[in-house]
């Protein structure tokens, strides 16, 4: 029998997106999410340093789930800022119906910036919905800004740190020591999300 041909690798992202540098720390992660159809760019740009929005991350997780049919449209009626026929509508409806994404005060805040603890929470709830193990946990109390983690996100952040999805940024504290900054309420860039998604999938 004829040997099965090797799958043709996709184009290199540094050639697809003019703002993804060859050899950059996030190049492999951007390649991964691009090849797997999880994230794309716009007008030849990936915008790796741009903060990702809540609508964008929910859309990405929805693609990760295989873009299932979103028959429950409760999000459109329950949130005053979610409308039909937006690029993210099916994703938000699906995520809301499955308890992966919630809003507050009757709004979903689709254009709001995604914080690191929200990212952990979305992936934690997605893992629970899919039946993946969420047993990994870590004591992150020694990390800088650990006390800034919101009550709703504590289990998710513990899991994300324990799973190696989030490791914190290395910074120098007031005593000159290298410490990890958890920065749970800091925004998440598109490059960081690509990296976390690659780790999550692998």
N, C-alpha and C positions, 0 to 999 in steps of 0.2 A: 504493500500500500504506500501511497505517496505520504511523505512526512508532512505533519501539520505545519503550515507556515507560522513563523513567529508573529505575534500581533505587532502591527506597526506602531512604534511609539509616537505619541502625539508631538506636536511642535514644542520646542523649548520655550518656556514662558518668558525668558529674557529676550526672545525674538518676537513674541506675541505682544508683550507689554513693554513699552519703552522705559517705564519707571521701575522695572524689576532688574536689578543689576546682577550680572553673571557672577556667581560666587558669593552673593549676599547671604546673610544668616538665614533669611526666610525663603530663599529661592526654592529649596526642595519642598517646603511646605506649600508654597504657592503652586508649584508643579503638581503636587498631589491633589489639591482641591480643584485645580483646573482640569486635570485628567479625569477626575471622578465626577465632574459636573456639579460640584458642591458650591463653588464660587466662580464668578466670572468678572470681567472688568467692563469698562465702558470707553469707547472711543480710543482704543489702544492703550488704555491706562488701567492698572490694577489698584492704584492708590494705596500702597501698603501701609503708609503712615497715617492714613485717615482713620478717625474713630468710626467704628461700625455702629449702626443704629439697631434698635430693638426689632424693627421690621426686617432688616437684612439678616440678622442672626436667626430669627424664627423661620425665614424663608430657607436659609441654609440647612437648618435642622430638618425641615420639611422635606427637602431634597434628599437628605441622608436617610430619611424614612421611606424613600421611594415615591414621594409625592402622591400619597393615597388620596382617594376621593374625599373631599371635605363636605359631607352631606349636612352636618350640623352647622348652621349659620348663626348660632347664638351670638357670636362675637360681634356681628354687624348690628344686632339690636341692643346688646348689652353695653357696648362701648360707643360713646358719642363721636369718637375720632377714627373709627374703622368703617370703611365704605366698600361697597361692592365694586368690582372691576378695577381694583388696584393690583399691582404686581404681587403684593403680599397678602391679599385677602384670603385666599384658600389656605395659606400657611398659618395665618393667625387664627382662622376658624378651627382648623385642625388642632393646633397647639392648645387653644383655649378649651376645646371640647375634651381633650385628653389630659387636662390639668397640667400641661407642661409650661404654659405661659399664662399668667394672670395680669390683670391691670390693677389700678387703684382709683377710687373716686369716680368710677364710671368711665374711665379712660384707659386705653392701652398704651398711649404715648409711642406710636410707631416711629416717629422721627427722633425720639429721645436717644441719647447716647447709652450704649450698653456698658454697664460696669462689670468689673471682674467677678464680683460675687453673683451678679445676675447670670453671667456666662456659666459659672459653675452650677448654678441652680437649674438652668435650662437643661444642661447635659445630664445632671443628676436625675431630674424628673423623667427625661427622655429614656434614660437607662432603666428606670423603674417600669415605665410603660412597656418597654421592649423585653423586660425580663432579664436584663443583664445584671451581673453581680454589682452591688453597690456596697459590699462589705468593707472594702479598703477604707481605712481612715487614719488620720495622722493628728498628732497633737501639734497644732500650729501656734500655740500660745507664746512661744519664744520669738516668733517672727514680729518684725516691726509692724505696727498698726493692726495687730491681731484683734485688739479690742474694738476696732471699727467695724467688725463683721456684724451685720444685722442678724437678729434672732432667726428670721425665716431662712437664712442662708447658712447657718452654722454647720448643719449636717452635710450640706452639699460642698462647702468649702473644705471640710475635713476629708471628705471623699476625694475631692479634686486634688488636694495636696498629697493624700495617701496614694493616689493613683498615678502621681507624677504629671498630671495635666497642668497643674499650676505649681510653680516652684518659687515664685517671688523674684523680685529684681534685687541684684546685689548692690547695696549702697554702703556708705561709710557713716557710722553713727557718730554722736557727739564725742565719744571717747577714741575715735579713730579706728574702731573695729569694723571689719567687714560683716555686715548682717544682711539677712534677706528681708526685703520689704514686701509684705503681702499685698498692701495697697488695694483692699477689697472694693473700695468705692471709686477707684480710678477708672477711667475709660479704657476700653479695649480697642486696639487698632486692628485693621484688617489683616496685617501680617501676623499679629499675635493670635488672632482667631484661626487663621490657616494652620499655624503651628499646633495649637491646642486640638483642632479637629484631626490633624494627621496623627497625633499621639492617641487620641480617643479611638480612632478607627483601627490603629495598629495594636 
